[in-house]
Amino acid sequence: MLHFQINPHSGVPVYRQMVDQVKYYVASGALKPGDQLPSIRELAQRLAINPTTVVRVYSDLGHEGILEMRHGKGAFVTLSGRRLSAAERERVLRELARHLAVEAVQMGAPDSQALQCVREALTDLRGVEELEEPSKLSVLPRR
């Protein structure tokens, strides 16, 4: 199951957040060629958003060659969806970490709390009992 995290207060349009997240899932290998995404209606209901938003997401991803729409069957990841190289993944992770760090500093959260939140989020997503030390988070094996 995909874990979409939509933040209506981020200033980034919901459709853009969804497009970016699907791209990351494809690039990371969490979504593989041939995988089917939820139906427009199902995803809209699950995220409590307008179905037109999901249509736009799937359409944009279709134009970029990441998804293909099969009439009457749904949206599927194409064979041309690419994985991130190690350098690209590092760049994206650093950018996301920077955003989190800025937010944590602005709200006065201690570093330990921000790191603990990241560890807990990774544990929730991966279903892992224990994660490695924070300095080793970038080298966690894929499951």
N, C-alpha and C positions, 0 to 999 in steps of 0.2 A: 504494500500500500504506500502511496506517495504521501509525504508529509509536507503540505503547503503551509507556509507561515505567512499570513497576510497581515500587514500592519497598516491599518487605514490612516494612521497618524504620521506615517513616515515622510509624506510629501511625494512619494513615488506612486504613480498610478497602480491600482490593483492589477490591471492586465500586465503591466511591465514587470511587477514583482513575480507574477506567475510565469511569464515568458522566461525570465532569468532563471527561475528555479527549475523549470523543465530542462533548459539548456544545461544547467549544472548536473542534473540527474543523468542526462544523456552522456555528457562529457565524463562524468565520474564512473560510468558503467552501471549505475543503479537502474537505469532504463536501458535496455538493450534493443538492437534492431528487431522489429517484429512485435515488441511489447505493445499491448493495447492500453491506452489511457482511458480513464473513466468517461462515460458518456457526458455530453454537455449538460443534460438535465441533472444527472447524478452529482457531478462536480459542483454545479451551481448550488444545488441544495446543501451539499456537505459544507461548502464554504459560506453559505448564506449570501451569495452574490447574484447579480443579474445574469441570466443565461447568455445575454448578448456579450457580456464580458468574456465568457468562456469561448464563445464563437470567435471573438476577435483574437484571443490567445491562440487557438488552434489554427485560425487562418494565417496569422503572422508566422507561426512556426511552420506552417505548410509552405508559405512563400519562401522561407529560408531553407527549405529542404530538410527540415528536422523531423517533421511529421507528414504523414499522408492521410488524407481522409478517404475512407472507402465507403461509398454510398450504401447506407443501410447497415453498415458493420461498425463504424466508429473511426477513431483516430489511432494511428499506429506509428511507432518510431520507424523511420526509414533506415535503410542500410548505410546511408551516407552520414548519419549522425556520428560525430567524431569525439574521441576522448581527449581530455586535456593532457598536454605533455607535462612532465614534472615541473618544468620552469613556469608554464602557464598556471598550473595548480598552485604553485608557491606564490605567484603574483596575486592570484585571486584570494587565496587564504590571507595573505598579508593585508590586502585591501579591506577584507571583511573584518579582520582583527583590529585594524586601525579604526574602523567605524565603531566597533564595540568599545575599544579603549577610550575614544573620544566621549561616547555616551556615558561610560562609567565614571570618567573624571568629572564630567559636567554635573552628574548627579551626586558626586561625592562618595561613590562606592569604593571601598578598599580593593586593592588589586586581588587579594585572596578571594573576595566574594565574586568578582568577575570571573576569575579562573575556575572557581568551584561551579559556577553556573555553566560554563562551557563544558567542564567535565561531566556534569549531570546531563546536559543536553546530548552529548555524544553517547553516554551510557544509555539514555532513553532510545536514541535512534538506532544504535547498534545492538542493543540488548545484551550488553557486556556487563558482567558483574563488577570488574575493576578495570580501570584504565591505567596506562603508564603514567609516570610523573609528567607534569606540565612541559618540561623541557623536551620530552620525547613525543609529544602529541602529534607532531608532523610526520612521524614514521609509523603510525599505527597500521597494522596489516588490514587489508580489506577482507570482509567476511562474505 
